[in-house]
Amino acid sequence: MNYSIYAESTPNPMVMKFVANRMIADKSIEILEASKAQDIPIVKELFKLPFVKSVFISSNFVSITKTKNVEWENIAIQIRTYLSDFLNSIEIINHTENINHIENVSKEIVKKEDITNIKEFSKDEKEISLILNEYIKPAVESDGGSIMLHSFKDGVVTVNLRGACSGCPSSSVTLKQGIEQLLKQKLGDKIEEVIANNQ
């Protein structure tokens, strides 16, 4: 079965999500520049396009942040065709299979199965992480992004936003009115606010 790709807009006007009909990767990775693509074939290929600023890859989709000098209506079909031609010209592979450790591509990699093993979470952090994974992550992924707990200290929940969520104009509203409200509802007075990690 060949790959087919369709494009979806995201809440972030600079990012478009390209969804495949089969799995592309088993890890979620955001690559911010071509030199960091390392052994990720699909990402290396996408950075050959002059209007690709960054790439976020996860399971069966790729979210692409474009440069400011072009509009999506001028490049979306080109990217979709380019992606499907590339994927169908090579054997079916897991494009993140050569990425074994978080350190290989610095902080950009999140192994889905190792979310709580990246650092030792406290009891409260584990509880917050489970809520984020169950209630928030599916909606964020459907918008072409990723969310992960960074830390919880003195009532402040800090999260990492990747892909379409990174730099999205509506992400601050989502953090305050969506995620913060949900965590306060589930965990009560423990939660004072939710902020994005700006590293």
N, C-alpha and C positions, 0 to 999 in steps of 0.2 A: 504494500500500500504506500503510495507516494505521499509526501507531505503536501498539505495545502495550508495556506496562511490567509487569515483575514485580519483586517485592521480595526481597532476600536479606539475612539477618542477617550481621553482621561480627564479628570477635573483640572489637571495641570495643562495649560495650553501649549507648553513647550515639549510635552511628552505624548507619544502615541504608543499604544500597546499593540503588538503583533502576535496573534495567537495561532498556534499550530494545532493540527488535528491529532497529534501524538506527542509524547514526552520528548523534551530536548535536553533537560538537565535534572539532576537529583539534588542540586544545591542551589540556594539563592545567592547571587553574586552581583554586586554593582561595581562596574569598572568605569573609572572617571577619565582615563586617558589611554591611548593606544598602547603605550609602552608597558602598561600593566596587564595587558590581555594574556600574556604568557601562553599557556597551553590550552586555551579555550578557543577552538577553531571558529565557532560562529561569531564570537566577539572580535577576533582578529579580522575576520572577513568584513564585518560591519564597519569597523574603523577605517576601511579603505575608502568608504564614502566620505566626501569632504564636508558634508553637512551633519555628520554624526558627532555630537558633543560627548555623550556618555551612554552606556548600555547597562541595563539591569536585566538579568536572565533568571528565570525561575520556572521550574517544572515544564509547562508547555507554552510559555510565552516569553517574549522579549519586549521590554519597554525601552524606547529610544528617546533620548533628549536631543533635540535638534539645535543647530546653531541659530542665532537670531536673524541671519541674513536670508533665510528662506521661509516659505509658508508650507504648511502640510499639504495643501491641495496641489502643490507642485512636485512633491516628493513621495507622498504616501504610496501611490501605486508602484512607483519605481522601487521603493524599499521592499514592498510586499513581493514583487516579482523577483527581485534580487535574492531575498531570503529563500523563497521556495526553490528557485533555480539552484542555489548553493546547496541547500539541504538534500535535494533530489540528485545532485551530482556526486555525492559522497555516500559511503555506507552509513547505515543508521547507527549512530553512536550516542553515548551519554557525553555531552560536551563538557561536563565538569568532572569526568572520571579521573583526570590526572591531578585534581586538587584534593590533597589528602588532609591538609592541616590549615587551620585559620591563618597561620603565619605566612603561608605561601603567597597570599595576595593581601596581606595586612588585614585591616579591619573590614574589608569589603565583603568577606565571605560569611555566610551563615549556613551551617549545615542544619537542615531541617530537623534531623533526628538528634542533634546535639545542642539544641537551643539552650537547655539549662546546664550544659556541661562547659560552656565557654568560660564561665567563671562560677565560682561557688556562690549561689544565691542564698540569701537568708530565707527563713520560713515565709515572711511577708512577701519577699520578692518572688518566691516560687508561686505563691497564691496569685499575685498580680500577673505574673507571666502566663499562668494557666487561663486566667480570665481573658487576657489579651489574645491568646492563641485560639480560644474557643469562640469568642464573641466579635472580636475586632479584626483579626488577621484575615478571615475569608473575605470580608468586605473590602479591605485594603488591597488584597491581591486581585480582586475583581476589577479594581481601578488601576491595576498595573504597578502596584507598589508593594512595600513590605514594612512591617512594624515589628520591633523587638524591644523588650525591656532592656534598658541600659543599667538603671539603678533605682533604688528607693531609699531616701534618706530624709528624716525630719518632715515627713508628710508629703514630700515632693517626689513624684514619679517622673523619671527621665526616660524617654524612649528614643530609639534610633529609627529614623525614617529613611527609606531607600526607594529607588526607582521613581515612579511618578509622584510619590508623596514628598520627595526631597525638593524643596523650593516651591511647592505648590501654593498658590495664593490662598486656597481654602483650607490648608492644613492646620492653621492656627484655630480656625473655627471648629474643625473636626476634633482637635485636641481638647478644646474647652467645652464645647457643647455636646460632643459625642463621648469621647473616651473618658474625660474627667467625670462627667455625670454618671456614666455607667460604673466606674470604679467607686465613686462615692455611694452609689446605690448598693453595690455589692459589699463594700468594705467599711462604709460609714465614715466616722470621724478620723480614721487613720489617714485618709487621703485629703490633702489640702489643695494641691494643684498638679497638673500634668504639663510637662514642658518637653520640647524637643532638644536632643543632644546636638549641639552645633559643631561637633568636631568634624 
